[in-house]
Amino acid sequence: MEKKSNRLSVWFLSRPKTTGFIFFLFLLSLISLIVGQRYQIFQENKEQEISNILGSVQSNLEQSLKNGYNIALTLALTLDNDGKPNNFDQVASQLIKSNPDLQAVQLVPDGIIKYVYPLKGNEAVLNLNLYKSPPQTVYEAKKAILTKRMYYQGPVKLTQGGIGVIGRLPLFINNKFWGFSAIVIKLDTLLKQAGLDNSKYENFRFQLSKVNPITNKEEFFLPMEYKLENQQSKAIVFSEGDWKIYVINVDPYGTIWQIISAILFGLSLTGLSSYLLTRLLRKQAQLQTVVQTQASQLIDTESKFKNIFDHAAIGIARVNSTTGQILEVNQYLCDFLGYQESELLSKKIKSLIYLDDLGEERISFKKLLRGELRQFNKESRYLGKDGDVIWGSVTITPLWDEGQVPTNHIVIIEDITKRKEEEQILIDSQRRIESLINTIDGIVWEGNFITHQCTFVSEKVKDILGYSVKKWMSSPDFWIEHLHPEDKEVMLSYLGKLLPNGSQHDAEYRMFAKDGSIVWIRDIVTVIKEEGQPLKLRGIMIDITNRKEAEEALNKSFNLVTEQNKRLLNFSYIVSHNLRSHAGNIQGISALIESAQTEEDRNEMIQLLKKVAGNLNETLFNLNNIVNIQTSIDIEIEPLYLNEYVQRTLAVQNTQILAKKATILNKIDDDVVVNYNRAYLESILLNLLSNALRYSHPDRKPVITIACFEEDGQNVLRVSDNGIGIDLEKYGDKLFGIYQTFNGNADARGFGLFISKNQVEAMGGRIDVESALNKGTTFKIYFKA
């Protein structure tokens, strides 16, 4: 059978022209079959395209007709049980607004059009009797009554002008025909709603027709450019108006031209293929000669390869890729491993690889077998015959083509043992240096002089700042990006101006650690020069945060002691003044008691002494409050919503506000927040608002305005009133003094403003006042920024 096949092949190869002609006839038959099938597919595609267009038209038109039915039904619902329409114009107006494509809506009792909307433009149809209209109108009106469903007349020439369709829904009340609920749609509008646009498709046209019930002839309503019977077409019928809609293929030659082009292409392809086959067969004889020549050359090449293989200055082995059995080795590989050739040929390649390197090499070799790699290189350790570990640079290359089953592969090994020993010495030295650097209590770094980009940073960066070396080196601007904003400009200037002017520099600045904390750094930088030109920067960053915190704590303690001394001196003046006054009063009253002549005088002096003692007790209480304010070191501060505390204070003063008939204008936004002590804020607001109510003007109702605004980066609370005011020229320097009163109020103690001022200043702010007699007073509280 095989010999017969070979003889047949030789016969065809030896007769290229005959073989080419037979091949031509075969391809020609195949092309004819394909062209016939292609023609059938073209026709089916046209049919499907027409069906899709008709489906779209049908869907659109059915939706329009359904919408018309809903409008007519809605209009019919305006009739009462006696057949009288209620709110016809109002309902009709709403329907026309909702459906602007309608020309008009009508109610036609007993076939006579009595109600039309809009009337303007439709006056001609009012009181028109359908039963006295043309026969086609009478027929189609009766058909609607007979079928008891909505029926569309037309397209027809409308009495009011134009061409349109009229949809009439017969209405029955108590099973008795009442008349019609009708809608009028222009023909152009209906065609647009249905999508019957002859400019939409290049190769298809629409046609709308209807059989005239009087003449029984089919009438067409769209322009006709082609005879319908000569064209490929398809139609659907709408029983609501007895309409028939056609989709016509007006390009019958498109399919023929495509078939002709396919035939021409097939003939060209058949002729060309036959010609090429003839040429190919002629070349076959020539290739036979070339193959024989190349076979001879291949034998010579194999001889040369064998010679190179045996005498190469690197180790070479051919290995079975499936079993790992060594099939062939050269002399260099035998010397490299210390084995005889026969000994290596009895081993598998994996038995020569050092155990720790075997796993990695196995993974790479599996990728080679799967075709993921065509070659791989690696450095591996091998075991010599005497047990010594030998380093080799190995290259493994497959001897099979892509897609073929793995057979054999070549292993090429170069001795790199000496180089590895030298590399290990260098690595050990580098590790000792890195270990020494990493034990220094600071971040050792090196960078480029021009770009300032770090080229090395020690592991200490993780202990001090929390960043890994990899993270630090990931961005060329990492150091600049993590500088404190207040120090960034200074350090950039330092880099640009100071570094080029010397060999060693010392700077202190702040950086953000990984956890967001601020770390103070002292950076000692040395400029490395070569041939007088700066080349590198080397430095060490030392964490001085503890030192800086200690300095800050010391300065804070110094300032606190200074402030406390000032407060103590001020307090001593207050105590000396107030207690001396009360002591003098007690001493004087005691002398009067001793010299009293009667029991009545003595009792009067004793009552006076009790009053003085009560005043002394009140003074001591007030002085105790002052001490609490002035000696508070760690005042609790928290973010407070200012308007919330204003509202609380107004609630406390509500009785006084009602009694005074006061008007409160609170202009503070709900989102205004101040960092303050809760008790101080309540005390300050209470003092200011109670004073504004207490010292209101007798001739007018109090108006108190509370506002908050920003001034020079500070929040400012402003409390203004229209009260009796204060003469600041006379009392301005005494206004915030203790026990200072200026308006003759018997309830006044002269202590509230003194306390408020101390509280404001204890929070790092200030209080200002503006006032005019008989006009009012404004207090401003400046909160610390």
C-alpha positions, 0 to 999 in steps of 0.5 A: 500500500505504501509503495503504491502511494509512493508511485502515485506521488512520483507520478504527480510530481513528474507531471506538473502541468497535468497535476495543475489542471486537475487541481484547477478543476477541483478548486473550480468545483469547490468555488461553485459550491461556495458561491451557491451557498453564499448567494443563499445566505445573502438572500436570507440576510436580506429577508432577516433585515426586512423582518427586523425593520418591520418588527421595529415599525410594528412595535412603534406603531402598536405603541402609538395606537395603544397610546391613542386608545388610552387618550380616547378612553381618558376622554371618555371618562369625562362623561357622567351617567347621563352622557354629559361631559364634565371638565372636557376642556380641562381634561382635553387640554391636559391630554394635548399638553401631554401628547403634543403630536395630537392635532385634536380630541373630540366627543361625538355624541350620536355621530355628531361632533359636539366637543372639540379641543382645541377649537382654534383651527378645528372650527370646521368640524364642529357639529359635523354629522358623521352619518352625512359624510362621505360613504367611506367615513360612514362605513368606517364609523359603523365598523367601529360600532360593530366591532365595539373597539377603536378603529382608525379611519384614513389616511383621509383628507381632513375637513379642517385641512391636511391629511390625517387619521381619525381614531374613534372609540365607540362608547356605550352607556347602559348598553346603549350606543352613546357616540365616539371618543375620537382623536385626530393625528396628522399622517406625517406625525403618525409616520414619524412615530412609527419610524416610516422614514424613507430616508433612513435606509439606503436600500429599503423603502416603506409603503403604507396601503389600505383597501378602500371599502367602497371600491375594494381597491388597494390605495397607497399613501407614500410616493412609489419609485418602484413597482411593488411586484418586481421587488423583494418585499414583506408586509404586516397588517394592522387591523386597527385601521386595516393598514398594510405596511410594506418594507421593499428592497430597492437594491436587487442588484447588490446581491448579484454584484456580490455573487459576481465578485465572489465568482471572479475572486474564486476564478482568480484564486483557482487559476493562481493556485493552479499556477503556483502548484505547477511552479512548486512541483517544478521546484521540487526536483530542484530541491531534491538536488539541494537536499542531497548537497546539504546532506553531504555538508551536514556530515562534514559539519557533524565531524567538525562539531565532534572535534569541537565538542571533544576539545572545548575549554569548557565542560559539555555534556549531552543528557537525556531530558526524560531520564536525566541519564548522561549520554555524552561528555567531553574531556574537560568535564571529566577533568572538572569533576575528576571522573573517567568518561565511563564513570560519568556515562553511568550516572544521572546528571542530578547525582552530580549537583550539590543537594542545596542547589538541586531544587532550584535547578529542578524548577527551571528545568521543568519550565524548559520541558513545558516550553516556558523557557528555551534556555536558562543560565545559573550558577550551581555547585557540583560534587567532584569525585573526591567530595569537593564542592566545585562552583560552575556557571551552567547553561542548559539548552534543549535539542528539540524544537518548540512544540516537539516532545523533549528528547535530549539537552546540552549542559555547558559548565564553566569552572568559576570556583576561584571567582566565587572564593574571591566574591565571598571574601569581598562579601564578608568584608562588606558585611563587616563594614555594614555591621560596624555601620549599623552598630553606630548610634545614628543613621549613616548615609551617603548621597550624590553631591549634585542631586542630594539623592541618597545612594546608601543608608544604614539599617539604623533608620528603622530604629530611629525613624521606623522606615525600612532601607528599601522604603527610604531608597524608593524615592529620590526625594524621600528625605526632603518629603519627610522634613518638617514643613517649618524646616524644609525651606531652611534645609533646602537653602542649607543644601544650596548655599552652605554645603559647597562652601566647606568640607564639614557641616552640622545642622539640626532639623525635624523629620516625620517618623513612620508613626507620624511622630516628630523626631529631632535630628542632628545631621553631621555632613562631610563633603567628599572631594576628588581633585578639589571637586565635591563628589559625594556627601557622607553624614550621620543623623543622630536622634536628639529628640530627648535633648530637644524635649528636655530643653523645651521642658526646661524653657517651659518650666522657666517661663512658668516660674517667671509667670507664677512669680508675676502672679504671686507679686500681683496677688500679694498687692491684692491681699495686702490692699484688701485684707488691710482694709478689712483689718482696719475696719475690724480694729476700729469697730472693736475699739468702738465696742470697748468704748460703748456706753450702752448695751444698745450701742454695743449690740449695734457695733456687734452687728456692724462687726458681723457685716464686716466679717461677712465681707471679709469672708466674701473677699477671702472666697474671691481671693481663693478663686483668683489663686485657683486661676493664677496657680493653675498649671495644667488647665484642661483644654478641649475642642468646644462648639462655641454656639452650644455654650452660648445657648446654655448660657442663654438658657440659664439667663432666660428668666432675666431675658424675659423679665427685661424683654430683651432681644438676643441676636445670636450670629454664631455658626454651629460649626465654630470650634474653640480650644478652651477650658469648659468651666472658663468658657461658661464663666466668661459667657455668664459674666458678659451676658449677665452684665449686659442684662443687668446694666440695660438702659431704663428707656429702651429694651435691651438688644444683645448681639453675639457674634464670632469672626476671624481676625489675624488668624484668631477667633474673636467672640464679640458681645455687644449691648445697647445698655447704659455704657461705661465712661472709659475716659474716666474708668477705663484703667480701672475697668478690670480691677477687683472690686471696681464698680461704676454705675451705682448698682447695689448688687455690683461687687466689681469682681466678675470682669476681674475674674473673666480677664484672669481666665482669658489671660490664663488661656493665652488670650486677651479681652478688649472693650469699647463703650460709650455712655448711654449707647452701649458696650462691646466686649471682644474675647480673642482666643489663642490661635 
